Amino acid sequence: MTAPLVDLTGKVALITGAARGQGAAEAALFVELGATVVLTDVLGDEVQEVARGLGERATAHVHDTGSGAAWRTVAETVRADHGRLDVLVNNAGIYRTGDIVEWPEDELRALFDINLIGPLLGLQAMVPLMPRGSSVVNVASISGLRGHGGALPYATSKWGLRGASRSAARELGPRGIRVNCVCPGSVDTPMIASSTMDLSHLPVPRRGTAHEVAAMVAFLASDASAYTTGADFVVDGGATA
């Protein structure tokens, strides 16, 4: 029998923003594929409930990804419980819209703290735990591939995350750590539940599912993508075609 292409058996993974949507779907798929998964989120009760539903190979922690101190606490927990980290998925993010001239400064800074500073803090805290052959997957957006009027701060943060991913791929390559970026389009998750965007013009004329994004993340986390780093992977139904 041929082994499955995507196999995460024995890997220790940390997924941020795992209480809902894409993060929860990623955690479920990772466990299904054999990984031990650490789920984190600021929504403590919800992420604990998700982890309980995934069984003994899933644990959960309350975690503000915009805080360096919080990252260090999670890193120490991972070190104590598992001794290493094989996969880091920077999935946590904030999506907000509005005219740029009306954005309060505190909300602007909060968005960048989570969407861009958070993944960098994650690298600082977690890279020392990551052996050769490890993988980092940053979840960006197609808003980071093209302009997005009405969501300027969000799009800017995702452009920045793509740049950070490519730079990190070069910097961490000598350590044997790969870094890639997943850029979803319109995905049916709570974060965009209120969106009324017409998708009938797309080559695949519907919203994507969280599982479809999770499948791409799992591929990049696995050894099946061992020769892949510093790249963007688009999951958007052809929106950027």
N, C-alpha and C positions, 0 to 999 in steps of 0.2 A: 504494500500500500504506500502511495506517495504521501509524504508529510505535507501538512497544510502550508501554503506559502507564507501566511502571516501567523506566527506563533510567538507568544509572549511568555511561554512557560518559564518560570524561575526568575523572571525580571521583577524588580521593585520599581514601581512608578508612582509619581506624585502628580496629581491633577488639581489645578486650582479652579475656583469657580464651579465646583462639582455638585452643588446642591440642586441645580436645575438644568434644563435645556441640554446644550451640547456637552457640557462638562459631565452631567449625570450619565448621558449616553456613552461618552467616552469611558467612564469608569465601569459601566456595565459590560461594555464590549471587552475592555482590558481583562476583567475578571474572567469572562467567558473564554478568552484566549490564553488563560493560564497565569496571568500576572498577579502579583500582590500589589494592592493599590492603596495609596494614602490619598484620601479626598480632603480638600480644604475649601473653606468658604467663610464669608462673614455671617452667613445665615446658619448659625450653629445647629438649631433644632432640625432644620431641613436636611443639612448635609449628614447629620448623624442618622436620620431616618433612611436616607439613601444608602449609606454604608451598611446599616443593619440588614437591609433588604438584599445586599449582595453577598452576605455570608462571611465566613471567618477570614477570608483573604482581603477584606476591605476594612479600613479604619478611617475615622474622620476627626478633623481638628478645626476649631474656629481659627480663622486666619485672615487678617487684613493684609492683602498683598502689597499695599502701598507703604507698609511699615517695615523698615529694615530690621527692627527688633523682633517683629513677629516672624519674619523669615528666619532669623537666627534661632528662634525658639523651635520652629518646625524642623529646621535642620538638625538640631540636637536630638529631637525626638526620633527622626529618621535614623540618625547614627546609632542611637541607643537601641532601637527596636530591630533594625535591619543591617546596620553596619555599612551600608552603601546605598546609592540611588542609581538605577540604570536608565530611567526615563523621567524627564521633567517636561510636563505639558503646561505651558503658560496659557491657560484658557480664560481666566477671569477677565472681565471687561465691562465697561459702561458704554451704553449707546444713548446719546441724547441729541436732540435736534433743536434748531432755533437760530434766529438771526444773530450773527456774531456780535453785532453792536449791543445786543441785549443780554449777553452772557455775563452773569456775575463772576467776578474774579475767583472767588472761592470754589465755584463749581467748575470753572475752567481748570484750575490747579488740581482739583480732586479727580477729574477725568484723566489727566496726564499721569497722576500718581498711580492710578490703577492700570491704565492701558499701556503705558510706556516705561515709567520708572519701576513699576512692580516687576516686570520681567527681568530688568537689569539687576534689581536687588535679588531676584531669584537666582540668577547666575552667580552672583557674588556668594550667596549662602550655600548653594547646592553643588557647584562645580567641584569643590574639594572632596565631595562624597562620591563623585562619579568616576568609575574606572574606564579604561579604554574600551571602546565599543559601545559607549553610552550614546543616548540621543536626546536632544532638546527639540521640542516641537512648539513653536509659537503660533497662536491662533490670531491671525490678523483679520482682513476683510478685503473684498473687492473695492471698498472705499479707499483702500491703500494702494490701489492700482490705477485709479482714475480720480478725477475731481468729484466731489459730492457736495453740491450746493445745499445749504440748509443744515449741514452736519459738518461744518468746517473743522471744529476741534477734533471730533471723532476721526474724520478722515486723516487729518494731520497726524494724530497719534498712531494710526495704523500704517501710514507711510513710514513713520519713524521706526515702528516695530519691524517692518520689512528690512529697513537699513540696518537695524541692530542685529537682525538674524544673519544677514550676509557678513557683516563685520565679525560677529561671534563665530561664524563658521570658519573664517580664516584664523582668528585668534586661538580657537580651541581645537582646530585640526591637529596640531602637533601633540595634543593630549589624547588624541583618539576619540574626541567627542564630535558628533555630527550635530548640525543645527539647521533646521528647515522651517518653513513658514507655510501654514495653510490659510487660504483666503476664501472663506465662504461668501456666497451671495446671500440672497434672501432665504433664510432658513426658518422653518416653523418652530419657533421657540418662544417662551414667555417674553423675552427681551424685545421682540418686535411684534407682539400679539396685536397691537393696535394699528399696525400698518395696513393701509388699503391699497398698496401698490399693485398696479395692473401688470401681471406677468405673462399675459397671453401672447406677447410678441417674442418670447424667448424660444430658442430651439427646443428646450424642454420646458413647456409652458406651465410651470407650477413652482411652488416653493420647494426647496430641498427639505430633507428630514435631518434631525439631529444625528440619526444613525449613519446617514450617508457621509456626514462630516467626520463622525467618529471612525468610520472605516478608513478614511484617508489618514487620520492621525495615527491609527493603529499600524498601518503600513509603514509610516515613517518612524514609528517607535521600534519596529521590528528589525531583525537582521536581514529581512528581504530587501531593505533599502540601504544596505551597508555601503554602497558606492555613491550615495546621494547626500549632498550637503550644500548649504548655501543657496537653496532653490525655493521658489514659490510654487505651491500646488493649489490650483483654483478649483473650487467646487461650487459652481454657480449656474448650472443649467444652460451655459452658453451666453450669459449676460455680457461678458467681456469679449465675445468672439468677434 
